[in-house]
């Protein structure tokens, strides 16, 4: 079966996952993380992609981003790779690709999933036992979202602004949401949707987005169509 093209819709929220090949590390020391973030910042500005949240893990990364056109997201990820992979290969005396295939991405309904996905991403270091508190992990956007420091890489999404009328209200509400935690089903739904490239949102949202893309936004339902019963 032919592989579907990646689902990208301008001005909509996208969740992106990029993993290291064979589960190997893509970040080893602080210089690797800071170099990647610098290139990501440059690429996001160059290709007009707003970054709302991110986390860089040792062997993979997550982004929440809104592209301004159909090609910007792909160009941004490609540009980052063209700079980061040669840097990493040269530093660690390795050759070949660093990535496990092409990056995974899908569209999320922002009002439902922006905050949930952002917190899921930023809590990843805790679930992976890298830290005991998300605030202690320096390679994510969590410190920005709770007001610990301003991160120029992050563009706050309207869904985040909806948490309160003041920065203090937004930061406090966001922190409370992190403390509330997540269910395994919520985490699995976000992961599966992105890895498989299927849109996540309400039926109304999917219907609206279907008008903006020629690509299917959800899998074809299995089973035979129901027979129509004629009125007698």
C-alpha positions as a Markdown table, in Angstrom:
| # | Residue | x | y | z |
|---|---|---|---|---|
| 1 | Unk | 0.0 | 0.0 | 0.0 |
| 2 | Unk | 1.3 | 3.4 | -1.0 |
| 3 | Unk | 2.4 | 5.7 | 1.9 |
| 4 | Unk | 0.1 | 8.6 | 2.5 |
| 5 | Unk | 1.6 | 12.1 | 2.2 |
| 6 | Unk | 2.2 | 13.8 | 5.5 |
| 7 | Unk | -0.8 | 15.7 | 6.8 |
| 8 | Unk | 0.0 | 19.4 | 6.9 |
| 9 | Unk | -2.7 | 22.2 | 7.0 |
| 10 | Unk | -1.5 | 25.8 | 7.2 |
| 11 | Unk | -2.5 | 27.8 | 10.3 |
| 12 | Unk | -3.5 | 24.6 | 12.2 |
| 13 | Unk | -1.8 | 23.0 | 15.2 |
| 14 | Unk | 0.6 | 20.2 | 14.5 |
| 15 | Unk | 2.3 | 17.6 | 16.8 |
| 16 | Unk | 5.6 | 16.5 | 15.5 |
| 17 | Unk | 7.8 | 13.5 | 16.7 |
| 18 | Unk | 11.3 | 12.9 | 15.4 |
| 19 | Unk | 13.2 | 9.8 | 16.8 |
| 20 | Unk | 16.8 | 8.7 | 16.7 |
| 21 | Unk | 17.6 | 5.7 | 14.5 |
| 22 | Unk | 17.3 | 2.4 | 16.3 |
| 23 | Unk | 16.5 | 4.2 | 19.5 |
| 24 | Unk | 20.0 | 5.7 | 19.7 |
| 25 | Unk | 20.8 | 9.0 | 21.3 |
| 26 | Unk | 20.5 | 12.2 | 19.2 |
| 27 | Unk | 21.6 | 14.4 | 22.1 |
| 28 | Unk | 24.5 | 13.6 | 24.4 |
| 29 | Unk | 25.6 | 16.7 | 26.1 |
| 30 | Unk | 24.4 | 20.3 | 26.8 |
| 31 | Unk | 26.1 | 21.6 | 23.6 |
| 32 | Unk | 24.0 | 19.2 | 21.5 |
| 33 | Unk | 20.8 | 20.5 | 23.0 |
| 34 | Unk | 21.7 | 24.2 | 22.8 |
| 35 | Unk | 22.9 | 23.8 | 19.2 |
| 36 | Unk | 19.7 | 22.1 | 18.1 |
| 37 | Unk | 17.5 | 24.7 | 19.8 |
| 38 | Unk | 19.5 | 27.5 | 18.1 |
| 39 | Unk | 19.0 | 25.9 | 14.7 |
| 40 | Unk | 15.4 | 25.3 | 15.4 |
| 41 | Unk | 14.9 | 28.9 | 16.3 |
| 42 | Unk | 16.5 | 30.1 | 13.1 |
| 43 | Unk | 14.5 | 27.6 | 11.0 |
| 44 | Unk | 11.2 | 28.5 | 12.6 |
| 45 | Unk | 11.8 | 32.2 | 11.8 |
| 46 | Unk | 13.0 | 31.5 | 8.3 |
| 47 | Unk | 10.1 | 29.3 | 7.3 |
| 48 | Unk | 7.5 | 31.0 | 9.4 |
| 49 | Unk | 6.6 | 28.2 | 11.7 |
| 50 | Unk | 5.4 | 29.2 | 15.2 |
| 51 | Unk | 6.7 | 26.8 | 18.0 |
| 52 | Unk | 4.3 | 26.6 | 20.9 |
| 53 | Unk | 5.9 | 23.8 | 23.0 |
| 54 | Unk | 8.8 | 21.4 | 22.7 |
| 55 | Unk | 10.8 | 18.8 | 24.6 |
| 56 | Unk | 14.1 | 17.4 | 23.5 |
| 57 | Unk | 14.7 | 13.9 | 24.9 |
| 58 | Unk | 18.0 | 12.0 | 24.6 |
| 59 | Unk | 16.7 | 9.8 | 21.8 |
| 60 | Unk | 13.7 | 11.7 | 20.4 |
| 61 | Unk | 11.9 | 15.1 | 20.3 |
| 62 | Unk | 8.4 | 16.5 | 20.3 |
| 63 | Unk | 7.2 | 19.8 | 18.9 |
| 64 | Unk | 3.8 | 21.6 | 18.8 |
| 65 | Unk | 3.9 | 24.0 | 16.0 |
| 66 | Unk | 1.7 | 26.0 | 13.6 |
| 67 | Unk | 3.0 | 26.5 | 10.0 |
| 68 | Unk | 1.9 | 29.5 | 8.0 |
| 69 | Unk | 1.9 | 27.5 | 4.7 |
| 70 | Unk | 1.9 | 24.0 | 3.4 |
| 71 | Unk | 5.7 | 23.7 | 2.9 |
| 72 | Unk | 7.1 | 25.6 | 5.9 |
| 73 | Unk | 7.0 | 22.7 | 8.4 |
| 74 | Unk | 8.8 | 20.3 | 6.1 |
| 75 | Unk | 11.4 | 22.9 | 5.1 |
| 76 | Unk | 12.0 | 23.7 | 8.7 |
| 77 | Unk | 12.6 | 20.1 | 9.7 |
| 78 | Unk | 14.8 | 19.5 | 6.7 |
| 79 | Unk | 16.8 | 22.6 | 7.4 |
| 80 | Unk | 17.4 | 21.7 | 11.0 |
| 81 | Unk | 18.6 | 18.2 | 9.9 |
| 82 | Unk | 21.0 | 19.6 | 7.3 |
| 83 | Unk | 22.7 | 21.6 | 10.1 |
| 84 | Unk | 22.4 | 19.3 | 13.1 |
| 85 | Unk | 23.2 | 15.9 | 11.6 |
| 86 | Unk | 26.6 | 16.9 | 10.1 |
| 87 | Unk | 27.4 | 18.6 | 13.4 |
| 88 | Unk | 26.5 | 15.5 | 15.4 |
| 89 | Unk | 28.3 | 13.1 | 13.0 |
| 90 | Unk | 31.4 | 15.2 | 13.0 |
| 91 | Unk | 31.5 | 15.5 | 16.8 |
| 92 | Unk | 30.9 | 11.9 | 17.5 |
| 93 | Unk | 32.8 | 10.4 | 14.5 |
| 94 | Unk | 29.8 | 8.7 | 13.0 |
| 95 | Unk | 28.3 | 8.5 | 9.5 |
| 96 | Unk | 24.9 | 8.2 | 8.0 |
| 97 | Unk | 21.4 | 9.3 | 9.0 |
| 98 | Unk | 20.6 | 10.2 | 12.6 |
| 99 | Unk | 16.8 | 9.8 | 12.2 |
| 100 | Unk | 14.5 | 6.8 | 12.3 |
| 101 | Unk | 12.9 | 7.5 | 9.0 |
| 102 | Unk | 11.0 | 10.7 | 8.3 |
| 103 | Unk | 9.5 | 12.7 | 11.1 |
| 104 | Unk | 5.9 | 12.0 | 12.2 |
| 105 | Unk | 3.3 | 14.7 | 12.3 |
| 106 | Unk | -0.4 | 15.2 | 12.4 |
| 107 | Unk | -3.0 | 18.0 | 12.9 |
| 108 | Unk | -4.7 | 18.5 | 16.3 |
| 109 | Unk | -7.7 | 20.5 | 17.2 |
| 110 | Unk | -6.1 | 23.3 | 19.2 |
| 111 | Unk | -9.0 | 24.0 | 21.6 |
| 112 | Unk | -9.1 | 20.4 | 22.7 |
| 113 | Unk | -5.5 | 19.3 | 22.5 |
| 114 | Unk | -3.0 | 22.2 | 22.7 |
| 115 | Unk | -2.8 | 22.2 | 26.5 |
| 116 | Unk | -3.1 | 18.4 | 26.8 |
| 117 | Unk | -0.4 | 17.7 | 24.3 |
| 118 | Unk | 1.9 | 20.4 | 25.5 |
| 119 | Unk | 1.8 | 19.1 | 29.1 |
| 120 | Unk | 2.1 | 15.5 | 27.9 |
| 121 | Unk | 5.3 | 16.4 | 26.0 |
| 122 | Unk | 6.8 | 18.4 | 28.8 |
| 123 | Unk | 6.1 | 15.7 | 31.4 |
| 124 | Unk | 8.0 | 13.1 | 29.2 |
| 125 | Unk | 11.2 | 13.6 | 31.2 |
| 126 | Unk | 9.4 | 12.7 | 34.4 |
| 127 | Unk | 7.8 | 9.6 | 32.9 |
| 128 | Unk | 11.3 | 8.6 | 31.6 |
| 129 | Unk | 12.8 | 9.1 | 35.1 |
| 130 | Unk | 15.3 | 11.8 | 33.9 |
| 131 | Unk | 13.9 | 14.1 | 36.6 |
| 132 | Unk | 11.4 | 13.9 | 39.4 |
| 133 | Unk | 9.8 | 17.3 | 38.5 |
| 134 | Unk | 9.3 | 18.7 | 35.0 |
| 135 | Unk | 10.5 | 22.1 | 36.1 |
| 136 | Unk | 14.0 | 20.6 | 36.6 |
| 137 | Unk | 14.4 | 19.6 | 33.0 |
| 138 | Unk | 16.0 | 22.4 | 31.0 |
| 139 | Unk | 15.3 | 21.1 | 27.5 |
| 140 | Unk | 11.6 | 21.8 | 27.3 |
| 141 | Unk | 9.2 | 24.7 | 27.1 |
| 142 | Unk | 7.7 | 24.0 | 30.6 |
| 143 | Unk | 9.8 | 26.6 | 32.5 |
| 144 | Unk | 8.5 | 29.2 | 30.0 |
| 145 | Unk | 4.9 | 28.1 | 30.5 |
| 146 | Unk | 5.0 | 28.4 | 34.3 |
| 147 | Unk | 6.8 | 31.8 | 34.2 |
| 148 | Unk | 10.2 | 30.6 | 35.5 |
| 149 | Unk | 11.9 | 32.1 | 32.5 |
| 150 | Unk | 11.0 | 33.7 | 29.1 |
| 151 | Unk | 11.9 | 31.5 | 26.1 |
| 152 | Unk | 12.1 | 33.5 | 22.9 |
| 153 | Unk | 11.7 | 30.3 | 20.9 |
| 154 | Unk | 8.2 | 29.9 | 22.1 |
| 155 | Unk | 5.1 | 31.6 | 20.6 |
| 156 | Unk | 2.2 | 31.3 | 23.0 |
| 157 | Unk | -0.9 | 29.8 | 21.4 |
| 158 | Unk | -4.3 | 31.5 | 22.0 |
| 159 | Unk | -5.4 | 28.3 | 23.8 |
| 160 | Unk | -2.7 | 28.9 | 26.4 |
| 161 | Unk | -3.7 | 32.6 | 26.7 |
| 162 | Unk | -7.2 | 31.4 | 27.4 |
| 163 | Unk | -6.0 | 30.0 | 30.8 |
| 164 | Unk | -6.3 | 33.5 | 32.4 |
| 165 | Unk | -6.3 | 37.2 | 31.9 |
| 166 | Unk | -2.8 | 37.8 | 33.5 |
| 167 | Unk | 0.5 | 35.9 | 33.1 |
| 168 | Unk | 0.3 | 34.9 | 36.7 |
| 169 | Unk | -3.2 | 33.3 | 36.2 |
| 170 | Unk | -2.0 | 31.5 | 33.1 |
| 171 | Unk | 1.2 | 30.2 | 34.7 |
| 172 | Unk | -0.6 | 29.0 | 37.8 |
| 173 | Unk | -3.4 | 27.3 | 35.8 |
| 174 | Unk | -0.8 | 25.5 | 33.6 |
| 175 | Unk | 1.1 | 24.3 | 36.6 |
| 176 | Unk | -2.1 | 23.0 | 38.2 |
| 177 | Unk | -2.9 | 21.1 | 35.0 |
| 178 | Unk | 0.6 | 19.5 | 35.1 |
| 179 | Unk | 0.0 | 18.4 | 38.7 |
| 180 | Unk | -3.3 | 16.8 | 37.8 |
| 181 | Unk | -1.5 | 14.3 | 35.5 |
| 182 | Unk | -2.8 | 12.3 | 32.6 |
| 183 | Unk | -4.5 | 9.0 | 31.9 |
| 184 | Unk | -2.8 | 6.2 | 30.0 |
| 185 | Unk | -5.6 | 6.5 | 27.4 |
| 186 | Unk | -4.9 | 10.2 | 26.8 |
| 187 | Unk | -1.2 | 9.6 | 26.3 |
| 188 | Unk | -1.8 | 6.7 | 23.9 |
| 189 | Unk | -4.3 | 8.6 | 21.8 |
| 190 | Unk | -1.9 | 11.5 | 21.3 |
| 191 | Unk | 1.0 | 9.2 | 20.4 |
| 192 | Unk | -1.0 | 6.9 | 18.1 |
| 193 | Unk | -2.5 | 9.8 | 16.2 |
| 194 | Unk | 0.8 | 11.4 | 15.5 |
| 195 | Unk | 2.7 | 8.2 | 14.6 |
| 196 | Unk | 0.0 | 7.1 | 12.3 |
| 197 | Unk | -0.6 | 10.5 | 10.8 |
| 198 | Unk | -4.3 | 10.7 | 11.6 |
| 199 | Unk | -6.0 | 13.9 | 12.7 |
| 200 | Unk | -7.2 | 14.2 | 16.3 |
| 201 | Unk | -10.2 | 16.3 | 17.0 |
| 202 | Unk | -14.0 | 16.5 | 17.0 |
| 203 | Unk | -16.1 | 15.3 | 14.1 |
| 204 | Unk | -17.0 | 18.9 | 13.3 |
| 205 | Unk | -13.3 | 19.9 | 13.2 |
| 206 | Unk | -12.4 | 16.9 | 11.0 |
| 207 | Unk | -15.2 | 17.8 | 8.6 |
| 208 | Unk | -13.9 | 21.4 | 8.4 |
| 209 | Unk | -10.3 | 20.3 | 7.8 |
| 210 | Unk | -11.3 | 17.7 | 5.2 |
| 211 | Unk | -12.3 | 20.7 | 3.0 |
| 212 | Unk | -8.8 | 22.0 | 3.2 |
| 213 | Unk | -6.8 | 18.9 | 2.2 |
| 214 | Unk | -7.1 | 16.2 | -0.4 |
| 215 | Unk | -5.6 | 13.7 | 2.0 |
| 216 | Unk | -7.7 | 11.5 | 4.3 |
| 217 | Unk | -7.7 | 12.7 | 7.8 |
| 218 | Unk | -8.7 | 9.5 | 9.5 |
| 219 | Unk | -8.6 | 5.8 | 8.7 |
| 220 | Unk | -11.3 | 4.1 | 6.7 |
| 221 | Unk | -13.7 | 2.4 | 8.9 |
| 222 | Unk | -13.7 | -1.4 | 8.5 |
| 223 | Unk | -16.7 | -3.6 | 7.9 |
| 224 | Unk | -19.3 | -3.8 | 5.3 |
| 225 | Unk | -21.6 | -0.9 | 4.8 |
| 226 | Unk | -25.0 | -1.3 | 6.4 |
| 227 | Unk | -27.8 | -2.3 | 4.0 |
| 228 | Unk | -30.6 | 0.2 | 3.5 |
| 229 | Unk | -34.1 | -1.1 | 4.2 |
| 230 | Unk | -36.6 | 0.0 | 1.7 |
| 231 | Unk | -39.9 | 1.2 | 3.1 |
| 232 | Unk | -42.7 | -1.2 | 2.1 |
